[in-house]
Amino acid sequence: MTNNELNQNSFYGIFIDYEINNDGYPTKWYFLTNIHPLDIFSNK
């Protein structure tokens, strides 16, 4: 597994975790990056 693959898996894992725990509170990823996960996917 390359670093890029690992990073992608981590990113999608966190995004899925956000979806599952979408209770109105920011995720750890949100605090680390200051970017909302849904902003990434909706920004085309």
mmCIF entry with sequence, helices, sheets and N, C-alpha, C, O atoms, coordinates in Angstrom:
data_MODEL
# 
_entry.id   MODEL 
# 
_entity.id                         1 
_entity.type                       polymer 
_entity.pdbx_number_of_molecules   1 
# 
_entity_poly.entity_id                      1 
_entity_poly.type                           'polypeptide(L)' 
_entity_poly.nstd_linkage                   no 
_entity_poly.nstd_monomer                   no 
_entity_poly.pdbx_seq_one_letter_code       MTNNELNQNSFYGIFIDYEINNDGYPTKWYFLTNIHPLDIFSNK 
_entity_poly.pdbx_seq_one_letter_code_can   MTNNELNQNSFYGIFIDYEINNDGYPTKWYFLTNIHPLDIFSNK 
_entity_poly.pdbx_strand_id                 A 
# 
loop_
_entity_poly_seq.entity_id 
_entity_poly_seq.num 
_entity_poly_seq.mon_id 
_entity_poly_seq.hetero 
1 1  MET n 
1 2  THR n 
1 3  ASN n 
1 4  ASN n 
1 5  GLU n 
1 6  LEU n 
1 7  ASN n 
1 8  GLN n 
1 9  ASN n 
1 10 SER n 
1 11 PHE n 
1 12 TYR n 
1 13 GLY n 
1 14 ILE n 
1 15 PHE n 
1 16 ILE n 
1 17 ASP n 
1 18 TYR n 
1 19 GLU n 
1 20 ILE n 
1 21 ASN n 
1 22 ASN n 
1 23 ASP n 
1 24 GLY n 
1 25 TYR n 
1 26 PRO n 
1 27 THR n 
1 28 LYS n 
1 29 TRP n 
1 30 TYR n 
1 31 PHE n 
1 32 LEU n 
1 33 THR n 
1 34 ASN n 
1 35 ILE n 
1 36 HIS n 
1 37 PRO n 
1 38 LEU n 
1 39 ASP n 
1 40 ILE n 
1 41 PHE n 
1 42 SER n 
1 43 ASN n 
1 44 LYS n 
# 
_struct_asym.id          A 
_struct_asym.entity_id   1 
# 
loop_
_struct_conf.conf_type_id 
_struct_conf.id 
_struct_conf.pdbx_PDB_helix_id 
_struct_conf.beg_label_comp_id 
_struct_conf.beg_label_asym_id 
_struct_conf.beg_label_seq_id 
_struct_conf.pdbx_beg_PDB_ins_code 
_struct_conf.end_label_comp_id 
_struct_conf.end_label_asym_id 
_struct_conf.end_label_seq_id 
_struct_conf.pdbx_end_PDB_ins_code 
_struct_conf.beg_auth_comp_id 
_struct_conf.beg_auth_asym_id 
_struct_conf.beg_auth_seq_id 
_struct_conf.end_auth_comp_id 
_struct_conf.end_auth_asym_id 
_struct_conf.end_auth_seq_id 
_struct_conf.pdbx_PDB_helix_class 
_struct_conf.details 
_struct_conf.pdbx_PDB_helix_length 
HELX_P HELX_P1 AA1 ASN A 3  ? ILE A 20 ? ASN A 3  ILE A 20 1 ? 18 
HELX_P HELX_P2 AA2 LYS A 28 ? THR A 33 ? LYS A 28 THR A 33 1 ? 6  
HELX_P HELX_P3 AA3 PRO A 37 ? SER A 42 ? PRO A 37 SER A 42 1 ? 6  
# 
_struct_conf_type.id          HELX_P 
_struct_conf_type.criteria    ? 
_struct_conf_type.reference   ? 
# 
loop_
_atom_site.group_PDB 
_atom_site.id 
_atom_site.type_symbol 
_atom_site.label_atom_id 
_atom_site.label_alt_id 
_atom_site.label_comp_id 
_atom_site.label_asym_id 
_atom_site.label_entity_id 
_atom_site.label_seq_id 
_atom_site.pdbx_PDB_ins_code 
_atom_site.Cartn_x 
_atom_site.Cartn_y 
_atom_site.Cartn_z 
_atom_site.occupancy 
_atom_site.B_iso_or_equiv 
_atom_site.pdbx_formal_charge 
_atom_site.auth_seq_id 
_atom_site.auth_comp_id 
_atom_site.auth_asym_id 
_atom_site.auth_atom_id 
_atom_site.pdbx_PDB_model_num 
ATOM 1   N N  . MET A 1 1  ? 0.857   -1.205 0.000  1.00 0.00 ? 1  MET A N  1 
ATOM 2   C CA . MET A 1 1  ? 0.000   0.000  0.000  1.00 0.00 ? 1  MET A CA 1 
ATOM 3   C C  . MET A 1 1  ? 0.885   1.245  0.000  1.00 0.00 ? 1  MET A C  1 
ATOM 4   O O  . MET A 1 1  ? 1.801   1.364  0.814  1.00 0.00 ? 1  MET A O  1 
ATOM 5   N N  . THR A 1 2  ? 0.610   2.150  -0.900 1.00 0.00 ? 2  THR A N  1 
ATOM 6   C CA . THR A 1 2  ? 1.401   3.377  -0.975 1.00 0.00 ? 2  THR A CA 1 
ATOM 7   C C  . THR A 1 2  ? 0.883   4.391  0.034  1.00 0.00 ? 2  THR A C  1 
ATOM 8   O O  . THR A 1 2  ? -0.203  4.228  0.589  1.00 0.00 ? 2  THR A O  1 
ATOM 9   N N  . ASN A 1 3  ? 1.666   5.434  0.264  1.00 0.00 ? 3  ASN A N  1 
ATOM 10  C CA . ASN A 1 3  ? 1.226   6.495  1.164  1.00 0.00 ? 3  ASN A CA 1 
ATOM 11  C C  . ASN A 1 3  ? -0.031  7.158  0.641  1.00 0.00 ? 3  ASN A C  1 
ATOM 12  O O  . ASN A 1 3  ? -0.917  7.519  1.416  1.00 0.00 ? 3  ASN A O  1 
ATOM 13  N N  . ASN A 1 4  ? -0.113  7.322  -0.679 1.00 0.00 ? 4  ASN A N  1 
ATOM 14  C CA . ASN A 1 4  ? -1.287  7.958  -1.264 1.00 0.00 ? 4  ASN A CA 1 
ATOM 15  C C  . ASN A 1 4  ? -2.534  7.119  -1.012 1.00 0.00 ? 4  ASN A C  1 
ATOM 16  O O  . ASN A 1 4  ? -3.590  7.654  -0.674 1.00 0.00 ? 4  ASN A O  1 
ATOM 17  N N  . GLU A 1 5  ? -2.411  5.812  -1.176 1.00 0.00 ? 5  GLU A N  1 
ATOM 18  C CA . GLU A 1 5  ? -3.544  4.921  -0.920 1.00 0.00 ? 5  GLU A CA 1 
ATOM 19  C C  . GLU A 1 5  ? -3.944  4.988  0.546  1.00 0.00 ? 5  GLU A C  1 
ATOM 20  O O  . GLU A 1 5  ? -5.129  5.024  0.878  1.00 0.00 ? 5  GLU A O  1 
ATOM 21  N N  . LEU A 1 6  ? -2.948  5.003  1.411  1.00 0.00 ? 6  LEU A N  1 
ATOM 22  C CA . LEU A 1 6  ? -3.233  5.073  2.842  1.00 0.00 ? 6  LEU A CA 1 
ATOM 23  C C  . LEU A 1 6  ? -3.962  6.366  3.181  1.00 0.00 ? 6  LEU A C  1 
ATOM 24  O O  . LEU A 1 6  ? -4.921  6.362  3.953  1.00 0.00 ? 6  LEU A O  1 
ATOM 25  N N  . ASN A 1 7  ? -3.501  7.476  2.597  1.00 0.00 ? 7  ASN A N  1 
ATOM 26  C CA . ASN A 1 7  ? -4.141  8.763  2.851  1.00 0.00 ? 7  ASN A CA 1 
ATOM 27  C C  . ASN A 1 7  ? -5.570  8.775  2.336  1.00 0.00 ? 7  ASN A C  1 
ATOM 28  O O  . ASN A 1 7  ? -6.462  9.301  3.003  1.00 0.00 ? 7  ASN A O  1 
ATOM 29  N N  . GLN A 1 8  ? -5.801  8.206  1.167  1.00 0.00 ? 8  GLN A N  1 
ATOM 30  C CA . GLN A 1 8  ? -7.154  8.164  0.619  1.00 0.00 ? 8  GLN A CA 1 
ATOM 31  C C  . GLN A 1 8  ? -8.062  7.325  1.505  1.00 0.00 ? 8  GLN A C  1 
ATOM 32  O O  . GLN A 1 8  ? -9.197  7.714  1.778  1.00 0.00 ? 8  GLN A O  1 
ATOM 33  N N  . ASN A 1 9  ? -7.567  6.172  1.956  1.00 0.00 ? 9  ASN A N  1 
ATOM 34  C CA . ASN A 1 9  ? -8.367  5.314  2.815  1.00 0.00 ? 9  ASN A CA 1 
ATOM 35  C C  . ASN A 1 9  ? -8.693  6.016  4.123  1.00 0.00 ? 9  ASN A C  1 
ATOM 36  O O  . ASN A 1 9  ? -9.813  5.910  4.623  1.00 0.00 ? 9  ASN A O  1 
ATOM 37  N N  . SER A 1 10 ? -7.728  6.730  4.678  1.00 0.00 ? 10 SER A N  1 
ATOM 38  C CA . SER A 1 10 ? -7.961  7.453  5.920  1.00 0.00 ? 10 SER A CA 1 
ATOM 39  C C  . SER A 1 10 ? -8.996  8.549  5.706  1.00 0.00 ? 10 SER A C  1 
ATOM 40  O O  . SER A 1 10 ? -9.873  8.758  6.544  1.00 0.00 ? 10 SER A O  1 
ATOM 41  N N  . PHE A 1 11 ? -8.887  9.249  4.575  1.00 0.00 ? 11 PHE A N  1 
ATOM 42  C CA . PHE A 1 11 ? -9.801  10.353 4.288  1.00 0.00 ? 11 PHE A CA 1 
ATOM 43  C C  . PHE A 1 11 ? -11.227 9.842  4.163  1.00 0.00 ? 11 PHE A C  1 
ATOM 44  O O  . PHE A 1 11 ? -12.145 10.383 4.779  1.00 0.00 ? 11 PHE A O  1 
ATOM 45  N N  . TYR A 1 12 ? -11.410 8.787  3.354  1.00 0.00 ? 12 TYR A N  1 
ATOM 46  C CA . TYR A 1 12 ? -12.760 8.268  3.155  1.00 0.00 ? 12 TYR A CA 1 
ATOM 47  C C  . TYR A 1 12 ? -13.281 7.620  4.431  1.00 0.00 ? 12 TYR A C  1 
ATOM 48  O O  . TYR A 1 12 ? -14.479 7.676  4.710  1.00 0.00 ? 12 TYR A O  1 
ATOM 49  N N  . GLY A 1 13 ? -12.396 7.008  5.202  1.00 0.00 ? 13 GLY A N  1 
ATOM 50  C CA . GLY A 1 13 ? -12.811 6.428  6.475  1.00 0.00 ? 13 GLY A CA 1 
ATOM 51  C C  . GLY A 1 13 ? -13.351 7.494  7.407  1.00 0.00 ? 13 GLY A C  1 
ATOM 52  O O  . GLY A 1 13 ? -14.360 7.285  8.080  1.00 0.00 ? 13 GLY A O  1 
ATOM 53  N N  . ILE A 1 14 ? -12.682 8.635  7.449  1.00 0.00 ? 14 ILE A N  1 
ATOM 54  C CA . ILE A 1 14 ? -13.130 9.734  8.297  1.00 0.00 ? 14 ILE A CA 1 
ATOM 55  C C  . ILE A 1 14 ? -14.425 10.321 7.756  1.00 0.00 ? 14 ILE A C  1 
ATOM 56  O O  . ILE A 1 14 ? -15.312 10.683 8.529  1.00 0.00 ? 14 ILE A O  1 
ATOM 57  N N  . PHE A 1 15 ? -14.541 10.419 6.428  1.00 0.00 ? 15 PHE A N  1 
ATOM 58  C CA . PHE A 1 15 ? -15.760 10.960 5.832  1.00 0.00 ? 15 PHE A CA 1 
ATOM 59  C C  . PHE A 1 15 ? -16.948 10.059 6.140  1.00 0.00 ? 15 PHE A C  1 
ATOM 60  O O  . PHE A 1 15 ? -18.030 10.538 6.478  1.00 0.00 ? 15 PHE A O  1 
ATOM 61  N N  . ILE A 1 16 ? -16.738 8.742  6.019  1.00 0.00 ? 16 ILE A N  1 
ATOM 62  C CA . ILE A 1 16 ? -17.809 7.795  6.339  1.00 0.00 ? 16 ILE A CA 1 
ATOM 63  C C  . ILE A 1 16 ? -18.160 7.908  7.817  1.00 0.00 ? 16 ILE A C  1 
ATOM 64  O O  . ILE A 1 16 ? -19.337 7.873  8.176  1.00 0.00 ? 16 ILE A O  1 
ATOM 65  N N  . ASP A 1 17 ? -17.151 8.042  8.678  1.00 0.00 ? 17 ASP A N  1 
ATOM 66  C CA . ASP A 1 17 ? -17.379 8.188  10.109 1.00 0.00 ? 17 ASP A CA 1 
ATOM 67  C C  . ASP A 1 17 ? -18.196 9.447  10.380 1.00 0.00 ? 17 ASP A C  1 
ATOM 68  O O  . ASP A 1 17 ? -19.060 9.447  11.257 1.00 0.00 ? 17 ASP A O  1 
ATOM 69  N N  . TYR A 1 18 ? -17.930 10.517 9.635  1.00 0.00 ? 18 TYR A N  1 
ATOM 70  C CA . TYR A 1 18 ? -18.689 11.752 9.778  1.00 0.00 ? 18 TYR A CA 1 
ATOM 71  C C  . TYR A 1 18 ? -20.146 11.520 9.389  1.00 0.00 ? 18 TYR A C  1 
ATOM 72  O O  . TYR A 1 18 ? -21.061 11.970 10.078 1.00 0.00 ? 18 TYR A O  1 
ATOM 73  N N  . GLU A 1 19 ? -20.353 10.811 8.275  1.00 0.00 ? 19 GLU A N  1 
ATOM 74  C CA . GLU A 1 19 ? -21.713 10.532 7.816  1.00 0.00 ? 19 GLU A CA 1 
ATOM 75  C C  . GLU A 1 19 ? -22.482 9.747  8.874  1.00 0.00 ? 19 GLU A C  1 
ATOM 76  O O  . GLU A 1 19 ? -23.634 10.063 9.173  1.00 0.00 ? 19 GLU A O  1 
ATOM 77  N N  . ILE A 1 20 ? -21.840 8.720  9.442  1.00 0.00 ? 20 ILE A N  1 
ATOM 78  C CA . ILE A 1 20 ? -22.501 7.868  10.429 1.00 0.00 ? 20 ILE A CA 1 
ATOM 79  C C  . ILE A 1 20 ? -22.813 8.668  11.690 1.00 0.00 ? 20 ILE A C  1 
ATOM 80  O O  . ILE A 1 20 ? -23.867 8.487  12.298 1.00 0.00 ? 20 ILE A O  1 
ATOM 81  N N  . ASN A 1 21 ? -21.898 9.548  12.079 1.00 0.00 ? 21 ASN A N  1 
ATOM 82  C CA . ASN A 1 21 ? -22.056 10.292 13.322 1.00 0.00 ? 21 ASN A CA 1 
ATOM 83  C C  . ASN A 1 21 ? -22.491 11.729 13.061 1.00 0.00 ? 21 ASN A C  1 
ATOM 84  O O  . ASN A 1 21 ? -22.080 12.644 13.775 1.00 0.00 ? 21 ASN A O  1 
ATOM 85  N N  . ASN A 1 22 ? -23.319 11.929 12.043 1.00 0.00 ? 22 ASN A N  1 
ATOM 86  C CA . ASN A 1 22 ? -23.737 13.276 11.664 1.00 0.00 ? 22 ASN A CA 1 
ATOM 87  C C  . ASN A 1 22 ? -24.803 13.764 12.643 1.00 0.00 ? 22 ASN A C  1 
ATOM 88  O O  . ASN A 1 22 ? -26.000 13.732 12.357 1.00 0.00 ? 22 ASN A O  1 
ATOM 89  N N  . ASP A 1 23 ? -24.330 14.218 13.812 1.00 0.00 ? 23 ASP A N  1 
ATOM 90  C CA . ASP A 1 23 ? -25.239 14.652 14.874 1.00 0.00 ? 23 ASP A CA 1 
ATOM 91  C C  . ASP A 1 23 ? -25.110 16.145 15.125 1.00 0.00 ? 23 ASP A C  1 
ATOM 92  O O  . ASP A 1 23 ? -25.538 16.639 16.169 1.00 0.00 ? 23 ASP A O  1 
ATOM 93  N N  . GLY A 1 24 ? -24.525 16.864 14.179 1.00 0.00 ? 24 GLY A N  1 
ATOM 94  C CA . GLY A 1 24 ? -24.416 18.312 14.303 1.00 0.00 ? 24 GLY A CA 1 
ATOM 95  C C  . GLY A 1 24 ? -23.113 18.782 14.909 1.00 0.00 ? 24 GLY A C  1 
ATOM 96  O O  . GLY A 1 24 ? -22.868 19.986 14.979 1.00 0.00 ? 24 GLY A O  1 
ATOM 97  N N  . TYR A 1 25 ? -22.266 17.859 15.349 1.00 0.00 ? 25 TYR A N  1 
ATOM 98  C CA . TYR A 1 25 ? -20.991 18.249 15.934 1.00 0.00 ? 25 TYR A CA 1 
ATOM 99  C C  . TYR A 1 25 ? -19.862 18.014 14.943 1.00 0.00 ? 25 TYR A C  1 
ATOM 100 O O  . TYR A 1 25 ? -19.894 17.033 14.199 1.00 0.00 ? 25 TYR A O  1 
ATOM 101 N N  . PRO A 1 26 ? -18.863 18.893 14.916 1.00 0.00 ? 26 PRO A N  1 
ATOM 102 C CA . PRO A 1 26 ? -17.726 18.706 14.007 1.00 0.00 ? 26 PRO A CA 1 
ATOM 103 C C  . PRO A 1 26 ? -16.951 17.445 14.365 1.00 0.00 ? 26 PRO A C  1 
ATOM 104 O O  . PRO A 1 26 ? -16.906 17.045 15.529 1.00 0.00 ? 26 PRO A O  1 
ATOM 105 N N  . THR A 1 27 ? -16.349 16.828 13.368 1.00 0.00 ? 27 THR A N  1 
ATOM 106 C CA . THR A 1 27 ? -15.522 15.656 13.603 1.00 0.00 ? 27 THR A CA 1 
ATOM 107 C C  . THR A 1 27 ? -14.109 16.081 13.986 1.00 0.00 ? 27 THR A C  1 
ATOM 108 O O  . THR A 1 27 ? -13.755 17.255 13.883 1.00 0.00 ? 27 THR A O  1 
ATOM 109 N N  . LYS A 1 28 ? -13.305 15.111 14.429 1.00 0.00 ? 28 LYS A N  1 
ATOM 110 C CA . LYS A 1 28 ? -11.902 15.386 14.716 1.00 0.00 ? 28 LYS A CA 1 
ATOM 111 C C  . LYS A 1 28 ? -11.220 15.926 13.467 1.00 0.00 ? 28 LYS A C  1 
ATOM 112 O O  . LYS A 1 28 ? -10.377 16.820 13.553 1.00 0.00 ? 28 LYS A O  1 
ATOM 113 N N  . TRP A 1 29 ? -11.585 15.380 12.293 1.00 0.00 ? 29 TRP A N  1 
ATOM 114 C CA . TRP A 1 29 ? -10.999 15.833 11.026 1.00 0.00 ? 29 TRP A CA 1 
ATOM 115 C C  . TRP A 1 29 ? -11.304 17.309 10.805 1.00 0.00 ? 29 TRP A C  1 
ATOM 116 O O  . TRP A 1 29 ? -10.452 18.052 10.318 1.00 0.00 ? 29 TRP A O  1 
ATOM 117 N N  . TYR A 1 30 ? -12.510 17.739 11.160 1.00 0.00 ? 30 TYR A N  1 
ATOM 118 C CA . TYR A 1 30 ? -12.884 19.145 11.010 1.00 0.00 ? 30 TYR A CA 1 
ATOM 119 C C  . TYR A 1 30 ? -11.968 20.022 11.860 1.00 0.00 ? 30 TYR A C  1 
ATOM 120 O O  . TYR A 1 30 ? -11.513 21.072 11.407 1.00 0.00 ? 30 TYR A O  1 
ATOM 121 N N  . PHE A 1 31 ? -11.701 19.593 13.084 1.00 0.00 ? 31 PHE A N  1 
ATOM 122 C CA . PHE A 1 31 ? -10.847 20.391 13.955 1.00 0.00 ? 31 PHE A CA 1 
ATOM 123 C C  . PHE A 1 31 ? -9.402  20.414 13.460 1.00 0.00 ? 31 PHE A C  1 
ATOM 124 O O  . PHE A 1 31 ? -8.706  21.418 13.609 1.00 0.00 ? 31 PHE A O  1 
ATOM 125 N N  . LEU A 1 32 ? -8.957  19.311 12.875 1.00 0.00 ? 32 LEU A N  1 
ATOM 126 C CA . LEU A 1 32 ? -7.567  19.244 12.414 1.00 0.00 ? 32 LEU A CA 1 
ATOM 127 C C  . LEU A 1 32 ? -7.344  20.063 11.150 1.00 0.00 ? 32 LEU A C  1 
ATOM 128 O O  . LEU A 1 32 ? -6.256  20.601 10.946 1.00 0.00 ? 32 LEU A O  1 
ATOM 129 N N  . THR A 1 33 ? -8.361  20.164 10.301 1.00 0.00 ? 33 THR A N  1 
ATOM 130 C CA . THR A 1 33 ? -8.177  20.811 9.005  1.00 0.00 ? 33 THR A CA 1 
ATOM 131 C C  . THR A 1 33 ? -8.911  22.133 8.904  1.00 0.00 ? 33 THR A C  1 
ATOM 132 O O  . THR A 1 33 ? -8.600  22.954 8.041  1.00 0.00 ? 33 THR A O  1 
ATOM 133 N N  . ASN A 1 34 ? -9.893  22.348 9.788  1.00 0.00 ? 34 ASN A N  1 
ATOM 134 C CA . ASN A 1 34 ? -10.737 23.538 9.755  1.00 0.00 ? 34 ASN A CA 1 
ATOM 135 C C  . ASN A 1 34 ? -11.552 23.590 8.462  1.00 0.00 ? 34 ASN A C  1 
ATOM 136 O O  . ASN A 1 34 ? -11.993 24.662 8.048  1.00 0.00 ? 34 ASN A O  1 
ATOM 137 N N  . ILE A 1 35 ? -11.752 22.438 7.828  1.00 0.00 ? 35 ILE A N  1 
ATOM 138 C CA . ILE A 1 35 ? -12.569 22.341 6.616  1.00 0.00 ? 35 ILE A CA 1 
ATOM 139 C C  . ILE A 1 35 ? -13.653 21.293 6.852  1.00 0.00 ? 35 ILE A C  1 
ATOM 140 O O  . ILE A 1 35 ? -13.367 20.182 7.300  1.00 0.00 ? 35 ILE A O  1 
ATOM 141 N N  . HIS A 1 36 ? -14.883 21.652 6.551  1.00 0.00 ? 36 HIS A N  1 
ATOM 142 C CA . HIS A 1 36 ? -15.979 20.712 6.741  1.00 0.00 ? 36 HIS A CA 1 
ATOM 143 C C  . HIS A 1 36 ? -15.932 19.649 5.643  1.00 0.00 ? 36 HIS A C  1 
ATOM 144 O O  . HIS A 1 36 ? -15.800 20.004 4.472  1.00 0.00 ? 36 HIS A O  1 
ATOM 145 N N  . PRO A 1 37 ? -16.035 18.359 5.975  1.00 0.00 ? 37 PRO A N  1 
ATOM 146 C CA . PRO A 1 37 ? -15.944 17.300 4.958  1.00 0.00 ? 37 PRO A CA 1 
ATOM 147 C C  . PRO A 1 37 ? -16.907 17.507 3.801  1.00 0.00 ? 37 PRO A C  1 
ATOM 148 O O  . PRO A 1 37 ? -16.532 17.292 2.649  1.00 0.00 ? 37 PRO A O  1 
ATOM 149 N N  . LEU A 1 38 ? -18.137 17.919 4.077  1.00 0.00 ? 38 LEU A N  1 
ATOM 150 C CA . LEU A 1 38 ? -19.115 18.084 3.006  1.00 0.00 ? 38 LEU A CA 1 
ATOM 151 C C  . LEU A 1 38 ? -18.743 19.244 2.092  1.00 0.00 ? 38 LEU A C  1 
ATOM 152 O O  . LEU A 1 38 ? -19.133 19.252 0.924  1.00 0.00 ? 38 LEU A O  1 
ATOM 153 N N  . ASP A 1 39 ? -17.995 20.226 2.601  1.00 0.00 ? 39 ASP A N  1 
ATOM 154 C CA . ASP A 1 39 ? -17.544 21.332 1.748  1.00 0.00 ? 39 ASP A CA 1 
ATOM 155 C C  . ASP A 1 39 ? -16.618 20.812 0.650  1.00 0.00 ? 39 ASP A C  1 
ATOM 156 O O  . ASP A 1 39 ? -16.649 21.304 -0.479 1.00 0.00 ? 39 ASP A O  1 
ATOM 157 N N  . ILE A 1 40 ? -15.805 19.829 0.978  1.00 0.00 ? 40 ILE A N  1 
ATOM 158 C CA . ILE A 1 40 ? -14.881 19.262 -0.004 1.00 0.00 ? 40 ILE A CA 1 
ATOM 159 C C  . ILE A 1 40 ? -15.657 18.604 -1.138 1.00 0.00 ? 40 ILE A C  1 
ATOM 160 O O  . ILE A 1 40 ? -15.355 18.828 -2.310 1.00 0.00 ? 40 ILE A O  1 
ATOM 161 N N  . PHE A 1 41 ? -16.655 17.793 -0.794 1.00 0.00 ? 41 PHE A N  1 
ATOM 162 C CA . PHE A 1 41 ? -17.343 17.008 -1.805 1.00 0.00 ? 41 PHE A CA 1 
ATOM 163 C C  . PHE A 1 41 ? -18.348 17.834 -2.590 1.00 0.00 ? 41 PHE A C  1 
ATOM 164 O O  . PHE A 1 41 ? -18.696 17.475 -3.715 1.00 0.00 ? 41 PHE A O  1 
ATOM 165 N N  . SER A 1 42 ? -18.818 18.930 -2.017 1.00 0.00 ? 42 SER A N  1 
ATOM 166 C CA . SER A 1 42 ? -19.804 19.747 -2.729 1.00 0.00 ? 42 SER A CA 1 
ATOM 167 C C  . SER A 1 42 ? -19.140 20.856 -3.543 1.00 0.00 ? 42 SER A C  1 
ATOM 168 O O  . SER A 1 42 ? -19.802 21.532 -4.330 1.00 0.00 ? 42 SER A O  1 
ATOM 169 N N  . ASN A 1 43 ? -17.831 21.041 -3.352 1.00 0.00 ? 43 ASN A N  1 
ATOM 170 C CA . ASN A 1 43 ? -17.114 22.117 -4.043 1.00 0.00 ? 43 ASN A CA 1 
ATOM 171 C C  . ASN A 1 43 ? -16.543 21.575 -5.342 1.00 0.00 ? 43 ASN A C  1 
ATOM 172 O O  . ASN A 1 43 ? -15.423 21.064 -5.355 1.00 0.00 ? 43 ASN A O  1 
ATOM 173 N N  . LYS A 1 44 ? -17.302 21.678 -6.450 1.00 0.00 ? 44 LYS A N  1 
ATOM 174 C CA . LYS A 1 44 ? -16.864 21.080 -7.714 1.00 0.00 ? 44 LYS A CA 1 
ATOM 175 C C  . LYS A 1 44 ? -16.165 22.108 -8.588 1.00 0.00 ? 44 LYS A C  1 
ATOM 176 O O  . LYS A 1 44 ? -15.727 21.785 -9.693 1.00 0.00 ? 44 LYS A O  1 
# 
